[in-house]
Amino acid sequence: MTTAEFRMLDVGDTRLHARIVGDASNPPLIVLHGGPGLDHTEFGTYLDPLADTVQLVILDQRAQGQSDRDTPEGTWTLAQMAADVSAVAAALKAPKYAVFGHSYGAFVALQHAADFAGAAAATIASCGVASARWLDDIPAKLETFEPLALREQVRASWADESNVTTDADVARLMHEQMPWHFGDPTDPRIAEYEAHTDAMHPRYAPDVLRVFSMAGYGGIEVEDRLGAVTQPLLALAGRHDRTCPPEASEVVAQRAPAGELHTFERSGHMPFVEQPDEFLSVVRDFLKRALA
């Protein structure tokens, strides 16, 4: 069984909570959760086997999870959260590190790659986009989501993100939306995943989710800057991802000079749950090559 430790990392104006797994002799992989408004428990222990290659530093991002909650709303931006990544690396005194972001965390990872090109030894963007234009057709997709019995539940949960005020509100929306995020909306692993992560006692950030849901989820726009990203960049996609379509990851891989693409053919937005063995193998192979 993998042992984890928990630390608060000083990034200047606030402290970020991290679940750390693996030996400090390995280079850190700074892991960024989705949402926004979620926390490190989104990943459960699904990524823990990567501790044979890197030291996992699974963050609660700014004002989220168990990180300090007294940061001003004006600092809840993609640019600031990207800068936090470099500050975390400095707090870890890590001369070489990699960055992994999933979903909204991939937005932050790509923003960091654009704003601090070459600072990380490698970047992994899992089920993300580099331009908000890829999110424009989500309302249309919601109108045709199948099965019909789940359509109104999922559609209403997306619409209600701007109204959340409590942890329970966010937990309810995440449960209602989860079928949307799996390639098969009736996948039995949805319940397994929820039970696994619930056992880790997530702490949600309704204020952060509410603010971002009303502001285009940060307004990511770095596609035209990816040509300046010097480090190896792996874009991961789920073939059946309804939120961040695989075509968006294809563009990321094409525009980054050292870009690579891997598409999980039997996955939606959650390939680390839907195809875990392949996911770990692909990520581990990339990290070994990039961090050698």
N, C-alpha and C positions, 0 to 999 in steps of 0.2 A: 504494500500500500504506500502511495506517495505521500510524504509528509509536507505540509505547507506551513509557512510562517506568514505573519501579517505585520506590515510596517506602515508607518505614516511617513511620507516623503515630502520634505520641504522644497517647494518650487518657487519660493520668493514671497508672493503675496498670500499664499494659502498652502495647505498640506493635502496631499493626495494619498488615499489609502490604497494599499496594494496587497494582493495575495501572491506570495512568492513561492515558487516550486522549483527545486533543482539546485545544483551545486553552483556556488559563486565563482568557481573556476571556469565555468562556461560563460560565453558572452550572453548578456541579457536579451530577451525578446520582450519588448514592451508591447503589451496586449491591450487593445482599446475596444470596449464594448459598444454595442449598438444603442438604439433608442431614438434620440437622447432621452434620458430619464431612467435608464436601467442601471445595472451595476455589474461587478465582476462575476456574479453568480450566473449570468447569462450563459457562460461557458461551462458551468458545472465543473466536472473533472475531465471533460472530453479532450482537452488539449494537454492534460498532464503527461501523457507518454512522451511528449516532445522534450521533457526534461532530461532525456538521455543525450540531447544535442545542445540545448540552450538552457539558461535559467529563465523560467517564465516569470515575468513581472506583470501580473494581471491587474490593471488599474481600475479604480473607481474614478472616473474622470471628474473634472472640476464641478463642485457643488452637487455631486451625485454619490450614491451609495454611502459609504462610511467616510468619505472625504469630508473635510470641513465644509459646513453649509453657510458660512457667513460671508461668502464672496459676493461682491455687488453684481447685480444682474447685467450691468454693462460689460462685465468680463466673460459672460457666457457667449462666446463667439467661436466660430471655427478657427479663426486666426489665433486666438488666445489658447485654445485647447491644443493646437498644433505646436505653439511655443512651449506649452507645458511638457510636451514629449521631450524636447531638448533639455528642459529643466530637470526632468526625471532622470535622464541619462547623466546629467551633471551630478545630481544627488547620489546616484549610484557609483559615481567615479568610474564610469565605464568608457574606456577609450574606443571600444568597438561595440556596437549594439545594432539590433534589427528592430523593426516596427511591424506589428501585425494589427490590422483593424478589420472588424467585421461590420457590415451594414453601415450605420452612421459612423462607427469607428473607422471604417474604410475611408469615409469622407475626410476624417481627421488625419488619417495616415497619408492620404494623397495631398492634403493641404500642407502637411509637414514636409513631404517630399518636394513640393513646389517651392515652399518658403525657405527651406533649409536644405537645398539640393546637396547631396553628398555627405550630409551630416551623419545619416544612418548608413551602415554598411549594406543594408538590404531593407526593402519595403515589401510588405504583402498586403494587398487590398482584396479582401474577401467579400464578394457580393456587394460591391459599392458602385458609385458612379463618380465621374470627375466633372460632370456638368449637371445642373438641376434640370436641364431640358429632358433628361431621361425619365424624370418623375412626372412629366406633364400628363401622361395618359393613364395614370393610376385611376382617376375617377371613371374613365371609360371602361377600364378592366374590371373595376368593382361592379359595374352595371351588368357584366356578362359572366361574373364568377359563378362557377358550378362547384358543388351541387346547389341547386336553388334553395334547398332548405337552410343552407348556411349563408346565403348571399346577404340577407338583410342584417343578420348578426354582424358580419364582417364589415359591411358598409357603414352601419351605425357606429361601430367601434372606432373606425377611422374618423368619422365626423365628430365624435365626442372627445377626441384628444385635446381640443382647445378648451374643454370644460373641466378637466381633471383638477382636483384639489387635495386628494388624499392618496396615501399608499394603496389603499383598497381600490380606489378608482383605477389606478394604473394596473394593478394586478388583474382586475376584471377585464380591462381592455386587452391586455396581453393574452389572456386566456381566450377571449372572443376572437382575436385576430390570428391565433396560431394556425388554424387550418389554412389560411391564406398563404402562410410562409412555407408550407411543405408542398412538395410537388404533388403528392396525393393528399388532399384535404382530409381524408379519413384514415390516414396512416396511424396505426396503433402506437407508433413510437412517439406521437404527440403527447399522449398521456404519460408515457415513460419519461420523456424529457421534462415535462412539467413537474412530475413528482420528484425527479432527481434535483432539479434546480430549486424547487420550493424547500427541500430539505436543507438547503444551504442558507435559508432565511434571507432572501433578497430585501434590500432596502431601496425603494424607488424614490424618484425625485419628481413629483407631479408638477412643481413650478417650472422646472427645466423643460419637461415635455410640453407643457402648455405654451411656454414662450416660443419654443422652436417650431411647434406645429403651426403657429400663426405667422411664422417668419420664414417659410420655405425650407425648414430644416437646415438652416444655416446658409443656404444659397451657394452651395459649392460651385465654383467656376474656375477650374484649373486645367481643363483639357488643352488649352493653347499654350500652357507653360510646361507641359510634360516633356517637351523636347530638351529642356535644360536639366532634367533629372539624370544624374550621372550614375547612381547606384543601380544594381540589379533590382528590378521591380516585377513581382509576380502578381498578376491579376487572376483571381479565382472567380468562377461563375457557376451558377446552377442553370442548367438548360431550361428549367421550368420556373425560374424565378419571376414572380409577378411584380415585384417591387423594383428591383435593380436588374434590368434585363441583361442577358449575356452579351448583347451587342455593345453595351456600355463598357464592359470589361475588355472586349475585343479592341475598342478604340484606345483604351488605356495602354494595353500591351503594344499596340502598333505605334503609338506616339512616343513612348519612352524608349530612348536609345537602347537600353539594356532590358527591354520589356519582354516578359513571357506570359503566356496564357494557358490556363488549364480549365476546362469546362467539365463539370460533373454531370454526366448525361442522365442520371436518374434522380437529380436533386432539384429542389426549389431554392429557397432563400437560406436553408439550413444544412448545407452539405456536411458540416462537421458532425451532425446527428444522422443525416440521411445516408451518407456514404463514409462513415468514420474511418475505415481502414485505408481507403484510397486517399482521403483527405490528409491523414497523418503521414502517409507515405510521400505524397507530393510535397507537402510543406517541409518535411524533414529533409528530403533530397535537395530541395532548393536552398534551405538554410546551410546544409553542409557545403554545398558548392559556393554559396555567396560569402560565407564566413570563414572559408579555408585560409 
